[in-house]
Amino acid sequence: MNFIKRQIYNPLALAATFFALLIILFGVLWILIPPPPKSIEMATGFPTGLYYQFGERLKADLAKEGVNLKVRSTGGTIDNLALLNDPKSGVDFAMVQGGVANVSDYPKLVSIAGMFYEPIWVWYREGAFKSDGGQLKILSQLKGKKVSIGNEGSGTLALTKDLLQASGITDKEIGAQRLKPDEAIAKLSSGELDAVFIVAAAEAPILRKFYSVPGIRLMNFDQADAYTRNLTYLSKVTVPRGLLSIQHDQPRQDIQVMAATATLVAHEDINPALVSLVLGASYDILKSYSRLQKVGEFPSSAGLDFPLHVDAEIYLKDGPSFLHRHLPFWTAVWAGRFVKIVIPLLVILIPLFTYIPSAKNFFLRLKLAQVYEELKVIERNAQNPELKEKNFKDLEAIERRVGNIKVSMLDAKELYDLKGHVGEVRGRLNLVH
């Protein structure tokens, strides 16, 4: 029992226990702050669209940092939201067209940033509007025509429905067909359609397929201001003549269109390091998307449907963190994890350090008190001749232990008082025997 008590009061044993607990705590925190995954997935759109192209360029940049991005082709925004909202889909990021989502249906999704403008283009055959001088200027002119309004699962379909509803036009009044972009282009070229709605950035490859269709033009929205006032997620954008294609003179005049903002969306618990990595890569990619937006305008925190991720907000405002600015990605990740663990530990340990002198004094007093308890037993048995030999052996053991006790100058008095009391007990034993 005495051996066990001595171990309890042993400073080395206490220090070893403290450091063991510290290592365990560090290990627990290390597990609770996981590193970002090395493989992630992003839902985009059709392979001919800018969402997919953007994903492919992002994939190439992330590969340089040791992160594998899988780019999934989808039907568009509605499909992307469904995938991102499904925890079993494996999708971490998705491109989403502004104004399409009912945010309350997706409480666990957040915006990373707005990436680029996506105008709604209405391509039409001039011959179908001869009575209007061959020009389409307001959507009510589409009544009685055959029109592609976008495929199921696409942002084009959702936005077109909003525009038609705001215009008081039903699907039946325009012979609406829900076609994929390639199907719509083929039917427009063959004369089976009079007009096609498509939402795409000016740089989207799919738009190039329209240039070779004979006798078509782009609609100039005369009521663009009215639509943007009613559908606040839209912005009015002026498209100069020939902006899309100088060679094909598209558009053939300056036109006004409305544009939604293509937004990168993720789960609310997305790893902050991935947010920094994706945003950093996006800045370089978006430098080439400058036909309808100013250089440096995107990525942006403006015009977003979903709440902005807190780390994305900091990045967009202040740029990358010190670690990510000066270190390779994975080096910064591991250094960041270490810092996030050490700071909480310091918050816990610094107050504890202030109690070290008190704790040290407490354990010294416990050690001295144990010796005094043993001295009391020897004094109690001093008159018993049968315990003479045992008393002297116990006292010698106490003297050795007391002689090995090391104390600071401030505690020297307590130690010397104890040595004096041990001497007094020896003197009494000698007198008795």
NORZIHU-V351960 format. One record per residue. N is the residue number from 1. RES is the residue in three letters. OMEGA is omega in whole degrees, -180 to 180 (NA if undefined). Layout:
N_RES_OMEGA, N_RES_OMEGA
This chain:
1_MET_179, 2_ASN_180, 3_PHE_-180, 4_ILE_-180, 5_LYS_180, 6_ARG_178, 7_GLN_179, 8_ILE_-178, 9_TYR_-178, 10_ASN_-179, 11_PRO_180, 12_LEU_178, 13_ALA_179, 14_LEU_180, 15_ALA_179, 16_ALA_178, 17_THR_-179, 18_PHE_-179, 19_PHE_176, 20_ALA_177, 21_LEU_179, 22_LEU_179, 23_ILE_178, 24_ILE_179, 25_LEU_178, 26_PHE_180, 27_GLY_179, 28_VAL_179, 29_LEU_179, 30_TRP_178, 31_ILE_-178, 32_LEU_177, 33_ILE_-174, 34_PRO_175, 35_PRO_177, 36_PRO_178, 37_PRO_179, 38_LYS_178, 39_SER_-180, 40_ILE_-178, 41_GLU_-178, 42_MET_177, 43_ALA_-174, 44_THR_-177, 45_GLY_178, 46_PHE_179, 47_PRO_180, 48_THR_-178, 49_GLY_-178, 50_LEU_176, 51_TYR_-178, 52_TYR_179, 53_GLN_177, 54_PHE_179, 55_GLY_180, 56_GLU_179, 57_ARG_177, 58_LEU_178, 59_LYS_-179, 60_ALA_-179, 61_ASP_-179, 62_LEU_179, 63_ALA_179, 64_LYS_-180, 65_GLU_177, 66_GLY_178, 67_VAL_-179, 68_ASN_178, 69_LEU_175, 70_LYS_-178, 71_VAL_-178, 72_ARG_176, 73_SER_-178, 74_THR_177, 75_GLY_179, 76_GLY_-170, 77_THR_-177, 78_ILE_177, 79_ASP_-178, 80_ASN_179, 81_LEU_179, 82_ALA_179, 83_LEU_-178, 84_LEU_-179, 85_ASN_180, 86_ASP_-177, 87_PRO_-179, 88_LYS_-175, 89_SER_-178, 90_GLY_-179, 91_VAL_-179, 92_ASP_180, 93_PHE_176, 94_ALA_173, 95_MET_-175, 96_VAL_178, 97_GLN_-179, 98_GLY_176, 99_GLY_-176, 100_VAL_-171, 101_ALA_167, 102_ASN_-169, 103_VAL_-178, 104_SER_178, 105_ASP_-176, 106_TYR_-174, 107_PRO_-176, 108_LYS_179, 109_LEU_180, 110_VAL_176, 111_SER_171, 112_ILE_175, 113_ALA_168, 114_GLY_-172, 115_MET_180, 116_PHE_176, 117_TYR_175, 118_GLU_179, 119_PRO_171, 120_ILE_-179, 121_TRP_174, 122_VAL_177, 123_TRP_-178, 124_TYR_176, 125_ARG_-179, 126_GLU_-177, 127_GLY_-179, 128_ALA_-177, 129_PHE_-179, 130_LYS_-179, 131_SER_179, 132_ASP_180, 133_GLY_178, 134_GLY_-179, 135_GLN_176, 136_LEU_-176, 137_LYS_177, 138_ILE_-172, 139_LEU_179, 140_SER_177, 141_GLN_-179, 142_LEU_-179, 143_LYS_-179, 144_GLY_180, 145_LYS_176, 146_LYS_-169, 147_VAL_171, 148_SER_-176, 149_ILE_179, 150_GLY_-178, 151_ASN_177, 152_GLU_178, 153_GLY_-177, 154_SER_174, 155_GLY_178, 156_THR_-179, 157_LEU_-179, 158_ALA_-178, 159_LEU_179, 160_THR_178, 161_LYS_178, 162_ASP_-179, 163_LEU_-180, 164_LEU_179, 165_GLN_178, 166_ALA_-179, 167_SER_-179, 168_GLY_-177, 169_ILE_178, 170_THR_180, 171_ASP_-177, 172_LYS_-178, 173_GLU_-179, 174_ILE_-180, 175_GLY_-174, 176_ALA_175, 177_GLN_-177, 178_ARG_-173, 179_LEU_171, 180_LYS_-176, 181_PRO_-178, 182_ASP_178, 183_GLU_-180, 184_ALA_180, 185_ILE_-180, 186_ALA_-179, 187_LYS_177, 188_LEU_-179, 189_SER_-179, 190_SER_180, 191_GLY_179, 192_GLU_176, 193_LEU_177, 194_ASP_-178, 195_ALA_-180, 196_VAL_172, 197_PHE_174, 198_ILE_177, 199_VAL_-178, 200_ALA_175, 201_ALA_-177, 202_ALA_-178, 203_GLU_-175, 204_ALA_-179, 205_PRO_-176, 206_ILE_-178, 207_LEU_-179, 208_ARG_-179, 209_LYS_179, 210_PHE_-172, 211_TYR_-175, 212_SER_178, 213_VAL_-176, 214_PRO_172, 215_GLY_178, 216_ILE_179, 217_ARG_175, 218_LEU_-179, 219_MET_171, 220_ASN_-178, 221_PHE_178, 222_ASP_-178, 223_GLN_-176, 224_ALA_-180, 225_ASP_-179, 226_ALA_179, 227_TYR_-178, 228_THR_176, 229_ARG_-179, 230_ASN_178, 231_LEU_-168, 232_THR_178, 233_TYR_179, 234_LEU_175, 235_SER_176, 236_LYS_-178, 237_VAL_175, 238_THR_-179, 239_VAL_-180, 240_PRO_178, 241_ARG_177, 242_GLY_-176, 243_LEU_-178, 244_LEU_180, 245_SER_175, 246_ILE_-179, 247_GLN_-178, 248_HIS_179, 249_ASP_178, 250_GLN_-8, 251_PRO_-176, 252_ARG_177, 253_GLN_173, 254_ASP_180, 255_ILE_174, 256_GLN_175, 257_VAL_173, 258_MET_-177, 259_ALA_169, 260_ALA_178, 261_THR_175, 262_ALA_-173, 263_THR_173, 264_LEU_-175, 265_VAL_-179, 266_ALA_173, 267_HIS_-179, 268_GLU_-179, 269_ASP_179, 270_ILE_-178, 271_ASN_-178, 272_PRO_-180, 273_ALA_178, 274_LEU_178, 275_VAL_179, 276_SER_-178, 277_LEU_-178, 278_VAL_180, 279_LEU_179, 280_GLY_179, 281_ALA_-178, 282_SER_180, 283_TYR_-178, 284_ASP_-179, 285_ILE_-173, 286_LEU_176, 287_LYS_-179, 288_SER_179, 289_TYR_-171, 290_SER_-179, 291_ARG_-178, 292_LEU_-178, 293_GLN_-179, 294_LYS_176, 295_VAL_-179, 296_GLY_180, 297_GLU_178, 298_PHE_0, 299_PRO_-171, 300_SER_177, 301_SER_-177, 302_ALA_173, 303_GLY_-177, 304_LEU_177, 305_ASP_-178, 306_PHE_177, 307_PRO_-177, 308_LEU_177, 309_HIS_-173, 310_VAL_179, 311_ASP_176, 312_ALA_179, 313_GLU_179, 314_ILE_-179, 315_TYR_-178, 316_LEU_-179, 317_LYS_-172, 318_ASP_-177, 319_GLY_-178, 320_PRO_178, 321_SER_-180, 322_PHE_-178, 323_LEU_-178, 324_HIS_178, 325_ARG_-172, 326_HIS_-177, 327_LEU_172, 328_PRO_-171, 329_PHE_-174, 330_TRP_175, 331_THR_179, 332_ALA_180, 333_VAL_-178, 334_TRP_177, 335_ALA_179, 336_GLY_177, 337_ARG_180, 338_PHE_-180, 339_VAL_-179, 340_LYS_178, 341_ILE_-176, 342_VAL_-178, 343_ILE_176, 344_PRO_179, 345_LEU_178, 346_LEU_178, 347_VAL_179, 348_ILE_-170, 349_LEU_-177, 350_ILE_176, 351_PRO_-180, 352_LEU_-179, 353_PHE_180, 354_THR_-180, 355_TYR_-178, 356_ILE_179, 357_PRO_-180, 358_SER_-180, 359_ALA_179, 360_LYS_179, 361_ASN_-180, 362_PHE_-178, 363_PHE_175, 364_LEU_-180, 365_ARG_176, 366_LEU_-179, 367_LYS_179, 368_LEU_180, 369_ALA_179, 370_GLN_179, 371_VAL_180, 372_TYR_178, 373_GLU_-180, 374_GLU_177, 375_LEU_179, 376_LYS_179, 377_VAL_180, 378_ILE_180, 379_GLU_-179, 380_ARG_-177, 381_ASN_-175, 382_ALA_-176, 383_GLN_-177, 384_ASN_-178, 385_PRO_180, 386_GLU_-178, 387_LEU_-177, 388_LYS_-177, 389_GLU_-180, 390_LYS_-179, 391_ASN_-180, 392_PHE_178, 393_LYS_179, 394_ASP_-179, 395_LEU_177, 396_GLU_178, 397_ALA_179, 398_ILE_-179, 399_GLU_178, 400_ARG_-180, 401_ARG_-180, 402_VAL_179, 403_GLY_-179, 404_ASN_-180, 405_ILE_177, 406_LYS_180, 407_VAL_176, 408_SER_179, 409_MET_-177, 410_LEU_-178, 411_ASP_-176, 412_ALA_-177, 413_LYS_-180, 414_GLU_-179, 415_LEU_-179, 416_TYR_175, 417_ASP_180, 418_LEU_180, 419_LYS_178, 420_GLY_-180, 421_HIS_176, 422_VAL_178, 423_GLY_179, 424_GLU_180, 425_VAL_177, 426_ARG_180, 427_GLY_178, 428_ARG_179, 429_LEU_179, 430_ASN_-180, 431_LEU_-177, 432_VAL_-173, 433_HIS_NA
